[in-house]
Amino acid sequence: MSGPGDDRADERHDHDDLQDLARRHLWMHFTRMARAPELDWPVIASGDGCHVTDTAGRRYLDGLSGLFTSQLGYGRRELAEVAAEQAGRMHYFPLWSHAHPPAIELAARLAGLAPGDLNRVFLTVSGSESVESALKLARQFHRANGEPGRYKVISRVGSYHGTTMGALAITGLAQFREPFEPLPSGFLKVPNCNAFRPAFPGLSGEDLTDALIASVEQQILAEGAHTVAAVFVEPLQNAGGCLPPPTDTYYAKLRAVCDRHGVLLVSDEVICAYGRLGTMFGCERYGYQPDMITTAKGLTSGYSPLGAVLVSDRLMEPFLADPRASFTHGITFGGHPVSCAVALANLDIFEREGVVDHVDRHRHTFRALLEDLRDIPIVGDVRGEGYFWALELVKDQDTRARFDRDEVEPLLRGLVGPRLLELGLIARADDRGDPVLQFAPPLVAGPAELEELAGITRKVLEEASATLR
Ligand SMILES: Cc1ncc(COP(=O)(O)O)c(C=O)c1O
């Protein structure tokens, strides 16, 4: 979408000026800045549908929805107009002891969409804040419920739950945690669902599920159930490369363990909510009922920042029973009126265009297109769900041998990443764990875009395979 603001920017700074200013002033997130002076960053200036264009005029298929966010794609004037209208009417008011119509309407709308008794909605600005809020609510709920000793949190190895200190403590990626240690104590990690490289070698299917669930229960018992507040899981774990549960029974068994020990189950759906897996919420794809769902990103399709924690009635009870009790937590911009109005309009479009059904219908096509890449020698595994998939790259398909650590960097950052961009595809070449290529296109992508994505990927991975031989 290009507007008057973009035109002005184009007049002021041509592509080279922007590159120069970015190199000197912009501190990019999770980005190695040392090499910035030699690089020609894509500076994305406009978009339409599933494609974006940079200031050099290069066009890309956005195979990552920005950052798992742009569910409806680019150029939705309707959402921009709703934002302008709300900003003109009442641009800001907090949710601290007041309310405003868009927040109330959005809370009611989300409660209506959410599974089971998730009828209470706490609005934030981002995914990290949603996770942070759920963590604090879990602790305060137990305290208010007469169990103040329950403060520990269990999450899975290699998982990503955000960057604020609480969310980071839940995150299971050692390299993201280390620079900020010591982190708060009481954050425990259990094996993740990777079935390609299982934490319990030799196990698969139901045996793997049972071993994974037993590891959660053992952790709870080892710590003492009376000290454990919650388990945080993503329906389909992003980091590690789209790790689905090993079997359909995994979440029912996890829910049973949590119930047996009075531990809350939090479904972190910052990526998986709002249609990503072909269901409105990720937990619905796998048929489980969490006590809280943390969301952000796709709630507005990125047209304005917003997060939401969907909370079960049960967790509200102690706060309703005690006239002096309140959840001692708030965020100035949490539930910003402009963002709430955009979220409502976003959900209107979801309904009008049948976006979730569209993903559910085309997810098999997407799977088939990616499965078809298995003949490329470095494609070791293809896994995911809905519009959220990963290819794990291996040195040897038969033995699943990994690339050496010093081979991964030139492969992903030297070869695959830049070549994808050159051929016009934005995807994630991720080296946080075993090397994976990840895709999460806008939910409005149809067969043509999915084929374009798979076609470029084939070309790049075939070239990479040939280079490595
Ligand atoms: C599962 C999950 N939780 C939390 C977050 C943090 O969200 P944010 O970057 O909006 O703070 C992310 C971000 O990608 C995420 O994937």
The ligand as an SDF file (V2000), in Angstrom:
LIG
                    3D

 16 16  0  0  0  0  0  0  0  0999 V2000
    5.1400  -18.0240   20.4600 C   0  0  0  0  0  0  0  0  0  0  0  0
    5.5720  -16.6120   20.6420 C   0  0  0  0  0  0  0  0  0  0  0  0
    5.3960  -16.0190   21.8290 N   0  0  0  0  0  0  0  0  0  0  0  0
    5.7600  -14.7420   22.0380 C   0  0  0  0  0  0  0  0  0  0  0  0
    6.3450  -13.9900   21.0410 C   0  0  0  0  0  0  0  0  0  0  0  0
    6.7520  -12.5720   21.2980 C   0  0  0  0  0  0  0  0  0  0  0  0
    5.9750  -11.7040   20.5530 O   0  0  0  0  0  0  0  0  0  0  0  0
    6.4460  -10.1840   20.2970 P   0  0  0  0  0  0  0  0  0  0  0  0
    7.6010  -10.2230   19.3660 O   0  0  0  0  0  0  0  0  0  0  0  0
    5.2270   -9.5350   19.7060 O   0  0  0  0  0  0  0  0  0  0  0  0
    6.7890   -9.6030   21.6330 O   0  0  0  0  0  0  0  0  0  0  0  0
    6.5540  -14.5690   19.7930 C   0  0  0  0  0  0  0  0  0  0  0  0
    7.1650  -13.7950   18.6980 C   0  0  0  0  0  0  0  0  0  0  0  0
    7.3880  -14.2520   17.6140 O   0  0  0  0  0  0  0  0  0  0  0  0
    6.1640  -15.9100   19.5820 C   0  0  0  0  0  0  0  0  0  0  0  0
    6.3680  -16.5140   18.4090 O   0  0  0  0  0  0  0  0  0  0  0  0
  1  2  1  0
  2  3  1  0
  2 15  2  0
  3  4  2  0
  4  5  1  0
  5  6  1  0
  5 12  2  0
  6  7  1  0
  7  8  1  0
  8  9  2  0
  8 10  1  0
  8 11  1  0
 12 13  1  0
 12 15  1  0
 13 14  2  0
 15 16  1  0
M  END
$$$$
